[in-house]
Amino acid sequence: MDTLSYKTISANKATVNKEWVIVDATDQVVGRLGAKVAKLLRGKYKPNFTPHVDCGDNVIIINASKVKFTGNKWTDKIYLSYTGYPGGQREITPARLMQKPNGAEKLMKRTVKGMLPKNRLGAKLLGNLYVYEGAEHKHEAQSPKLIDINSLK
């Protein structure tokens, strides 16, 4: 076998092929769903994955209000944020977050954001995520394909 004939393929912005996929979040555990969606956004399931390039897919999550947590995480898990002022540390539980307007979208985006790189590329990848609380979405023109998230590793 001639190993010198193999070339490492490095994708760039022009050669990457991005697709649109739909993920149904009904009865999915939030953390496990977030990990798989982060891998889809990053492009890790593709053979031409390049770490410094946005080569992932555009992901649409539908039925985000029907996600679930294991155990007592709905009430016991705490998300912390800080306003920047003294005494400005805020905490919120997932149950209280879901009661807010667009709560399911905020919950899923926060989950996926924590699993992406903490740099400019991660911020750009998060822009490729679209979350909807119901089954309706406005991306029919892109003709997205529905994938089974449970079949991915």
Salt bridges, closest charged atoms under 4 A:
GLU19 OE1 - LYS145 NZ 3.43
ASP54 OD1 - LYS18 NZ 3.05
ASP54 OD2 - LYS124 NZ 3.30
ASP57 OD1 - LYS46 NZ 2.78
GLU140 OE2 - HIS137 NE2 3.15
